[in-house]
Amino acid sequence: MRSRNKKKFVSAIVVAAGASRRFKSGVKKQFYKIRGRELFLYPLEVLLRSRQIDEIVVVLPGESIEKYDRLYKYKKVTSVVPGGESRAESVRNGLAVVSERAGYVFIQDGARPFLKEGYIKDCLAALNKNDGAVVALK
């Protein structure tokens, strides 16, 4: 039976390593700027502010890692790692470096900027009754 009272260590992985093959722009979608900021920074900022999240791993295209080493200035960002050939490989690369203390891992697509604190709380609450949870929006 699961312990429902003790807060588990929660790791988050922001997967922003995609090739953006369908995005018709000279810039990969996760790096497209809206209001002067790259798209993947919007969900990252929500995770940084969240009291529910203990650590964050950012997965980027290998050629972009050095450009974004400034992400380490955020205490919660523990790793910035290269993605793989597929989304599954990119998630696997992120999982490989999450803390051994992680009781839960929250995975966020870096090209989906509309993350809200409530979604994080709802997912974690759902894990009290289920083995996994997914947020889906229309």
C-alpha positions in Angstrom: 0.0 0.0 0.0 1.3 3.5 -0.9 2.2 6.0 1.8 -0.1 8.9 1.2 1.1 11.2 3.9 4.8 11.6 3.2 5.8 14.0 0.3 7.9 12.2 -2.2 10.9 13.8 -4.0 9.6 14.9 -7.4 11.9 15.2 -10.4 10.8 16.9 -13.6 12.1 16.4 -17.1 11.6 19.1 -19.7 12.0 17.4 -23.1 13.0 20.1 -25.6 15.2 18.1 -28.0 12.8 17.6 -30.9 13.8 18.1 -34.5 10.6 20.2 -35.3 10.2 18.5 -38.7 6.6 19.7 -39.1 7.2 23.2 -37.7 7.7 25.4 -40.8 10.3 27.9 -39.5 14.0 28.4 -39.6 14.0 27.8 -35.8 13.1 24.6 -33.9 9.7 25.0 -32.2 11.1 24.8 -28.7 13.4 27.7 -29.4 10.9 29.8 -31.2 10.5 33.1 -29.4 7.2 34.4 -28.1 7.4 37.8 -26.4 11.2 37.6 -26.6 11.5 34.2 -24.8 12.1 30.7 -26.1 9.0 28.5 -26.0 10.6 25.8 -23.7 11.3 28.5 -21.0 7.6 29.0 -20.3 6.9 25.5 -18.8 10.4 25.5 -17.3 9.6 28.7 -15.3 6.4 27.1 -14.0 8.4 24.1 -12.8 11.0 26.4 -11.2 8.3 28.2 -9.2 6.5 25.0 -8.2 6.9 23.9 -4.6 5.9 20.4 -5.8 9.1 20.0 -7.9 12.4 19.3 -6.3 14.7 19.0 -9.3 14.6 19.7 -13.0 16.4 18.0 -15.8 16.4 19.7 -19.2 16.8 17.7 -22.4 18.0 19.7 -25.4 19.5 19.0 -28.8 23.2 18.2 -28.3 24.3 21.3 -30.3 22.3 23.6 -28.0 23.5 22.4 -24.6 26.4 24.8 -24.4 24.2 27.8 -25.4 21.9 27.1 -22.5 24.4 26.4 -19.8 22.9 29.4 -18.1 20.1 27.2 -16.9 22.4 25.9 -14.2 22.0 29.2 -12.4 18.6 27.9 -11.3 19.1 25.8 -8.1 16.5 23.2 -9.2 18.1 22.6 -12.6 20.5 19.7 -11.8 21.3 18.5 -15.4 21.1 19.6 -19.0 21.5 16.6 -21.2 21.4 15.9 -24.9 18.4 14.3 -26.5 18.2 11.2 -28.6 17.0 10.2 -32.0 13.5 9.9 -30.8 11.3 11.4 -28.0 11.5 8.1 -26.2 15.4 8.2 -26.3 15.3 11.8 -25.1 13.1 10.9 -22.1 15.4 7.9 -21.4 18.4 10.3 -21.4 16.6 12.5 -18.9 15.6 9.6 -16.7 19.2 8.4 -16.6 20.2 11.5 -14.6 17.3 12.1 -12.3 18.0 11.8 -8.6 17.9 8.4 -7.0 15.6 9.9 -4.4 12.9 10.5 -7.1 9.6 9.0 -6.0 7.8 10.6 -9.0 9.0 11.9 -12.3 7.0 14.6 -14.0 7.7 14.8 -17.8 6.9 18.0 -19.7 7.1 18.5 -23.4 9.2 21.7 -23.9 7.2 22.7 -26.9 4.0 22.9 -24.9 4.1 26.3 -23.1 0.8 26.2 -21.2 1.8 24.3 -18.1 0.0 25.5 -14.9 0.8 24.8 -11.3 -2.7 23.2 -11.0 -1.8 20.6 -13.6 1.2 19.6 -11.5 -0.8 19.4 -8.3 -3.6 17.4 -10.1 -1.1 14.9 -11.5 0.7 14.3 -8.2 -2.7 13.9 -6.4 -3.8 11.4 -9.0 -0.7 9.3 -8.2 -2.1 8.7 -4.7 -4.6 6.4 -6.4 -3.0 5.4 -9.7 0.4 4.3 -11.1 0.6 7.1 -13.6 -1.2 10.3 -14.6 -1.4 12.4 -17.8 -2.6 15.9 -18.4 -4.5 16.4 -21.7 -6.0 19.6 -23.0 -8.2 20.2 -26.0 
